[in-house]
Amino acid sequence: MVIKMQRKNLFDLLALKEKVESNKFLQRIQPLKEEKIKIEKILVQLNELKNDGITCLSTSAWELKSASNIQEKIFDQISLANLRLEKISSEIFQLERKFIEHEIRKNRSEEKSKQIKRSLSIEIENKQEAEIQGINKAKV
């Protein structure tokens, strides 16, 4: 029993390489999306704290200063969360763009590979038909 190993098409290998690359980007995107969701939840909580702090009425100077310090810290945390959210969003955008580029290259390579396989199969069929016709002519 002889097993004939078919040589891989160059475009099959390129498609495989691009698939691996796109999967790398996909794996890097998922944790960033999860972190983005967490930060958005934190922002909602911080905004609720900010709004709750405005409603409490303080009378003494110490209470006013304390409330002011708390509000300042809340605003600082909100600005930090917004900056982090912007950075994560831009990272996700860039990674998704690179992922899409690799997917496009993969699809092109797969299409080229299919074209080559089709042309090879047509060539083989033509050779077989020519051989059959040659055999038929030899018999006649």
N, C-alpha and C positions, 0 to 999 in steps of 0.2 A: 504494500500500500504506500503510494507516494503522495505526500501532501505538498501541493504546489503553493508556495507562499507568494502571494501577490504583492508586488512592490507598491508601497504607498505613494500616492500622488503627492507632489510637492504642495499643492493647494490644500490637500487634506491635512497635511502637517501644519501649514500656516493657519488653517481654521482652528485646529486644536490649540495652537499657541495663543491665538486671539481669544479663544474660549477660556483658557486658563487665566489670561490677563484680565478679562472682563469679570471673571469670578472673584479675582483678588479685589477689584474695586467694589464689587457688590458686597463682599465681606467687610470692607472698611466702611461702607455706607451705613449698614444696619446699626452698629453701636452709636454712630453719630445721630441717627434719627431717634433712637431711644433717649439719648442725652437731651436732644432738642425737646422732646415731649416732657421730660422731667423739668427742664428749665422753664418751659411754658407753664407748667403746674405751679412751680415756685413763684413765677411772676404773678399769677392769679392770686396766690396767697398773700404776696407782698402788697399788691394793690388793695386787697381787702383790709390788711393791717393799716395801710395808709389812710383809707377811708374811715376806718373805725377810730383812728386816733383823732381825727378832726371833730368827731361828734362829742368826745368827752370834754366837759367843761371844767377846767381847773381854776382854782381861785388864788392859791398862794404862788409866790414867785418861784419857789423850789419846784413845785409841781409843773409850772409852765416851762421852766428850764429843762426839767426831766422829759416832759412831753416833746419839747423842741429837739432835744438830743436824740430821742427815739425816732422822731420823724426824719431827722437828718440821716440817721443810720439806715432807715428804711429806704430813703431816696438813694443813698449810696448803693445799697444792695440791688435796688431796681435798675440803676444805671449799669452796674456790673453784669447783672443778668441779661440786660438788653445787649450789651457789647458782646457777651459770650454767645448769645442767640444769633446775632449778626454774623459772627465769625463761623459758627457751626453751619449756618445756612449757606454761607459762601463756600465752605469746604464741601458740603453736600452737593452743591451745584456743580463745582469743579469735578468732583468724583463721578457724578452722574454723567457729566459731559464726556469724560474719559471713558466711562463704561459704554456709553452709546457709540463712541468712536470705535472701540474694540469690537462691539457687536456688529457694526456696519462692515468692518474689515473681515470679520468672521463670515458674515453672510456672503460677501463678495467672493471670498476664497472658496466657500462651499459651492457657490454657483459655478465658479470656474472649474472646480473639480468635477461637478456633474457634467459640464460641457465636455470636458476631456474624456470622461468615462463614456459619454454618448458617442463621441467621435471615434473612440477606440472600438466600441462595440459595433459601430457601423462599418469600420474598416475590417474587423474580423468577419462580419457577415458577408461583406463583399468578397473577401478572400475565399471564404467557404463556398460561396456561390460560383466563383471563378473555378475553384477546384472541382466542384460537382459538374460544371459545364465541360471542363477539360476531360474529366473521366467519361462523361456521356459521349463526347466527340471521339474519344479513343475507342470506345466500345462500338461505335457505329462504323 
